[in-house]
Amino acid sequence: QVQLVESGGGLVQPGGSLRLSCAVSGSISNIYHMGWYRQAPGKQRELVAGITSGGSTNYADSVKGRFTISRDNAKNTVWLQMNSLKPEDTAVYYCHADMVLSHYWGQGTQVTVSS
């Protein structure tokens, strides 16, 4: 079992920044990919950014150059640094862990970008 707990969401003005954290606990040794997803009202959940156990990253086109995903294996934490936030970034953000035979989701954290 793996537990994922997100934090760091909130209300921010357009152009502002937030950093989301995902604390990972449990049987983490077989996690090969961690990702941040988001889901806006009435829309499908989408991958925002991902990072492999080797450190390779990928991003949705809509966030490239603005968001940065990183991980600290010693601290079992994954972060999503979000800069130059836009109203269209408003969504619930979820942390996700991929393992060979299973996957896990966090409970989500709300990010609202509004003036």
C-alpha positions, -999 to 999 in steps of 0.1 A, spaced: 0 0 0 11 35 -8 -4 67 7 -2 101 -10 -10 133 8 -10 166 -11 -7 201 3 0 236 -8 -31 245 -27 -50 277 -23 -62 309 -38 -37 330 -58 -40 359 -82 -32 356 -119 6 357 -124 12 344 -89 30 312 -78 22 281 -57 41 250 -48 23 218 -43 38 190 -22 30 153 -23 42 133 7 46 96 -2 45 68 24 42 30 25 57 5 1 73 30 -22 103 11 -35 85 -1 -67 71 33 -77 85 40 -112 66 72 -121 50 100 -101 27 125 -116 5 155 -110 -29 156 -126 -57 181 -124 -94 182 -130 -114 213 -136 -152 213 -132 -169 196 -161 -136 185 -176 -117 152 -177 -87 147 -154 -55 154 -173 -18 149 -167 0 181 -159 35 168 -152 53 135 -145 87 124 -133 102 89 -135 123 72 -108 154 82 -129 144 119 -130 130 122 -165 102 147 -167 73 154 -190 48 182 -191 15 191 -207 19 217 -234 -3 241 -215 21 243 -186 55 240 -202 78 268 -191 56 276 -162 55 245 -140 83 224 -127 80 189 -112 108 176 -89 113 148 -64 134 141 -34 137 103 -30 153 107 5 123 127 17 98 107 -3 83 139 -16 73 152 -50 67 189 -57 50 209 -84 62 245 -86 37 265 -105 46 300 -117 28 325 -139 -5 310 -129 -36 316 -151 -73 314 -143 -74 283 -166 -51 266 -142 -79 265 -116 -86 229 -107 -82 202 -81 -47 189 -84 -40 152 -76 -8 134 -69 -5 100 -86 20 70 -82 25 43 -108 37 9 -98 41 -23 -118 8 -38 -108 -11 -9 -92 -14 28 -90 -25 52 -63 -41 87 -60 -40 113 -34 -71 131 -21 -65 162 -42 -58 199 -33 -77 228 -47 -59 255 -67 -79 286 -76 -64 314 -97 -86 345 -95 -83 382 -90 
